[in-house]
Amino acid sequence: MTDEFGMIEPDAVDGFGDEWEEIDVTDTEADRIARKRDRSFNEFRERIKDNERLKVEQSVFDDATYAAIYKLVQDGYISAFGGPISTGKEANVYEALGEDDREIAVKIYRISASDFRQMRDYLEGDPRFQGIGNKKSQVVLAWTRKEFANLERAAKAGVRVPTPIAVQRNVLVMELVGQADDRARRLAEVNVENPQTAYEVVREYMRRLYRAGLVHGDLSEYNMIIHDGELVVIDLGQAVTVHHPNADDFLERDCRNIASFFSKQGLPTAGEELYDFVTTPDPDPTN
């Protein structure tokens, strides 16, 4: 069932409070596999290393990352691993095949190269991550689990995001929106034929996120993609709960970014007006 903007109707959202649930960043089965380094794991690692399409990207992989992929293969989430779709400073995204050979995306965060300080800005103050310490690897693992949890909550709230499938250590498996050889385009890259409708979809998504107790924290035309006429919100790793001490500042910045983009499309929009739409007339979700 869809509404007037072609968006799915949001499912009933659980009451707020699950954002206080701790996210476990202790050793996983992947860490134990990496330490054990049995014959089958070593053979798997060598097959990945010998993949011509991956050789230039080997800086992304350490033994525990190989083990995380190995565990995801063993659990049936990945049946074949392909080459990179996109490469970034903090993470690479690879094409893969999942259950029933459907195309999926595998996002791998770099343990060594991720922006540790920027990540801490979003993690500190989030009650889900109290006590994770300052160890860089733990911060990156927490960030990956945080993105998975945020995608789950956003989808449940009726926001179109890549469907999260599985998470293991610094590896996130999710729906591939579009195809690897025909990637979905960012909103910044397309000619917006109907800016008014697009704006109404974006602001409704922002309000649904807020109702679900989340603020994206880095929303702009570069973190939304268009595929088959559908707008999809991506990159929710930095999204924070409304209990985060900087949540309101992050929301105000998101509103300014979105208003600025659509103002350039010819719409009379303002960040303050968008902020009011997102936060009212619904009650403050922190209460």
C-alpha positions in Angstrom: 0.0 0.0 0.0 1.4 3.4 -0.9 0.4 7.0 -0.1 0.0 9.9 -2.4 3.8 10.3 -2.9 4.2 6.6 -3.9 5.9 5.7 -0.6 5.2 2.6 1.4 3.0 3.1 4.5 5.2 2.9 7.7 4.7 -0.1 9.9 3.8 0.4 13.5 7.0 1.5 15.2 7.9 0.2 18.7 7.9 2.6 21.5 11.2 4.5 22.1 13.6 2.9 24.4 15.3 0.2 22.3 17.8 2.8 21.3 19.3 2.3 24.8 20.1 -1.3 24.0 23.9 -1.8 24.1 25.5 -2.8 20.8 28.0 -5.6 21.4 31.5 -5.0 20.0 33.2 -7.9 21.7 35.0 -10.7 19.8 32.8 -12.4 17.1 33.0 -15.7 15.5 35.0 -14.0 12.7 37.7 -13.0 15.2 37.9 -16.6 16.5 38.2 -17.9 12.9 40.9 -15.5 12.1 42.9 -16.6 15.2 42.4 -20.2 14.4 43.3 -19.9 10.7 42.2 -23.4 9.8 42.9 -24.9 6.4 39.5 -24.1 4.9 39.7 -20.5 5.9 43.2 -20.2 4.5 42.1 -21.7 1.2 39.1 -19.2 1.1 41.4 -16.3 1.8 43.7 -17.3 -1.0 40.8 -17.5 -3.5 39.7 -14.0 -2.5 43.3 -12.7 -2.8 43.7 -14.3 -6.3 40.5 -12.6 -7.6 41.9 -10.2 -10.3 39.2 -7.7 -9.6 40.2 -7.4 -5.9 44.0 -7.2 -6.1 44.1 -3.4 -6.1 41.9 -3.2 -3.1 43.8 -5.6 -0.7 44.6 -2.7 1.7 41.0 -3.0 2.8 41.4 -6.6 4.0 43.0 -7.9 7.1 42.7 -11.5 8.4 39.7 -10.7 10.5 37.9 -9.1 7.5 38.6 -12.2 5.4 37.2 -14.2 8.3 34.1 -12.0 8.5 33.4 -12.6 4.8 34.2 -16.3 5.3 31.6 -16.5 8.2 29.0 -14.7 6.1 29.6 -17.3 3.3 29.3 -20.1 5.7 26.0 -18.7 7.0 24.6 -18.5 3.5 24.5 -14.7 3.2 27.1 -14.6 0.4 27.4 -17.2 -2.3 29.9 -15.4 -4.6 32.1 -12.3 -4.1 32.7 -9.8 -6.9 34.5 -6.6 -7.6 34.2 -3.1 -6.2 31.2 -0.9 -7.0 32.5 2.1 -5.2 35.6 3.0 -3.2 35.8 5.6 -0.5 38.1 6.9 2.2 36.4 4.9 5.0 34.7 2.0 3.2 34.5 0.1 -0.1 31.3 -1.4 -1.5 31.5 -4.7 -3.5 29.0 -6.6 -5.6 28.2 -10.1 -4.5 25.6 -12.8 -4.9 23.5 -13.7 -1.9 20.7 -16.2 -1.2 19.1 -17.5 -4.4 21.8 -15.7 -6.4 20.3 -12.3 -6.0 22.6 -9.4 -6.3 23.6 -7.8 -3.0 26.1 -5.2 -1.8 28.9 -5.9 0.7 30.2 -2.8 2.5 33.6 -3.2 4.1 34.9 -0.5 6.5 38.6 -0.1 6.7 39.9 -0.6 10.1 43.2 1.2 9.5 42.0 4.1 7.3 38.6 5.1 8.7 38.3 8.6 10.2 38.5 7.7 13.8 37.9 11.2 15.2 34.9 11.9 13.0 33.3 8.6 14.0 33.8 9.3 17.7 31.9 12.6 17.2 28.8 10.7 16.3 29.3 7.8 18.7 30.0 9.8 21.8 26.7 10.7 23.5 24.9 7.8 21.8 23.7 5.7 24.7 24.1 2.5 22.6 27.9 2.9 22.7 28.7 3.9 26.2 31.9 2.3 27.3 33.3 1.2 24.0 36.6 2.8 24.8 39.1 4.5 22.5 40.4 1.5 20.6 40.1 2.3 16.9 39.1 -1.2 15.8 36.2 -1.2 18.4 35.0 2.2 17.1 34.9 0.9 13.5 33.1 -2.3 14.5 30.6 -0.2 16.5 30.1 2.1 13.6 29.3 -0.9 11.3 26.8 -2.4 13.8 25.3 1.1 14.2 24.7 1.4 10.5 23.0 -2.0 10.4 20.8 -1.0 13.4 19.9 2.3 11.9 19.0 0.8 8.5 16.7 -1.7 10.3 15.0 1.1 12.3 14.6 3.4 9.2 13.1 0.6 7.1 10.6 -0.3 9.9 9.6 3.4 10.0 8.7 3.3 6.3 11.8 5.1 5.0 13.2 3.5 1.8 16.7 2.5 2.5 18.8 -0.5 1.3 17.5 -3.5 3.2 20.0 -4.6 5.7 20.7 -8.4 5.5 23.6 -9.2 7.9 26.5 -7.8 9.7 29.8 -9.4 10.8 32.6 -7.4 12.3 33.4 -4.5 9.8 31.4 -6.1 7.0 27.8 -5.0 6.3 25.6 -7.0 3.8 22.6 -5.2 2.3 20.4 -4.9 -0.7 22.0 -3.7 -3.9 19.8 -0.9 -5.2 20.1 -1.1 -8.9 22.6 -3.3 -10.6 26.4 -3.3 -10.3 26.7 -2.5 -14.0 23.9 0.1 -13.9 24.3 1.8 -10.5 21.6 4.0 -9.1 22.4 7.8 -9.4 22.7 10.2 -6.5 20.1 12.9 -6.3 22.9 15.4 -7.1 23.6 13.6 -10.4 20.2 13.6 -11.9 17.8 16.2 -13.4 15.0 16.4 -10.9 11.9 16.5 -13.1 9.4 17.2 -10.3 11.2 19.0 -7.5 8.0 19.5 -5.5 7.2 15.8 -5.3 10.8 14.9 -4.6 11.0 17.5 -1.8 7.7 16.2 -0.2 9.1 12.7 -0.3 12.4 13.8 1.3 10.8 15.8 4.1 8.4 13.0 4.8 11.3 10.6 5.1 13.0 13.0 7.5 9.9 13.2 9.6 9.5 9.4 9.7 13.1 9.0 10.8 12.5 11.6 13.6 9.3 9.8 14.7 11.4 6.6 14.9 13.9 8.4 17.1 16.6 9.0 14.5 18.4 11.9 12.9 20.4 11.1 9.7 23.1 13.6 10.6 24.6 13.9 7.1 21.6 14.2 4.8 22.1 15.9 1.5 21.6 15.3 -2.2 24.8 13.1 -2.1 23.2 10.7 0.4 20.1 9.9 -1.5 19.9 7.9 -4.7 17.2 7.5 -7.4 16.4 4.1 -9.0 13.4 3.3 -11.2 11.8 6.6 -10.0 12.2 5.6 -6.3 14.2 7.8 -3.9 16.4 5.8 -1.5 18.2 7.2 1.6 21.7 5.8 2.0 24.8 6.0 4.3 23.1 5.9 7.7 26.3 5.0 9.6 26.5 8.4 11.3 22.7 8.6 12.1 22.1 9.3 15.8 19.2 8.8 18.2 17.3 11.8 19.3 18.9 11.4 22.7 22.3 12.3 21.3 23.5 15.7 22.8 24.1 17.0 19.2 21.0 15.5 17.6 19.2 18.9 17.3 22.3 20.5 15.7 22.6 17.6 13.3 18.9 17.9 12.3 19.1 21.6 11.8 22.1 21.0 9.5 20.2 18.3 7.6 17.3 20.7 7.1 19.6 23.5 5.8 21.3 21.1 3.4 18.0 19.8 2.0 16.4 23.3 1.8 19.5 24.6 0.0 19.4 21.9 -2.6 15.7 22.3 -3.4 15.9 26.1 -3.4 18.4 25.7 -6.3 15.7 23.6 -8.0 13.3 26.6 -7.8 11.3 25.7 -4.7 10.7 28.4 -2.0 12.1 26.4 0.9 13.9 27.3 4.1 15.7 25.2 6.7 13.6 26.5 9.5 10.4 25.7 7.8 11.6 22.1 7.1 12.7 21.7 10.7 9.2 22.7 11.9 7.7 20.1 9.5 10.0 17.3 10.7 9.5 18.0 14.4 5.9 19.2 14.7 3.0 18.7 15.3 4.2 15.3 16.6 5.4 15.3 20.2 9.1 15.4 21.0 10.2 11.7 20.8 12.6 12.1 23.7 9.6 12.5 26.0 
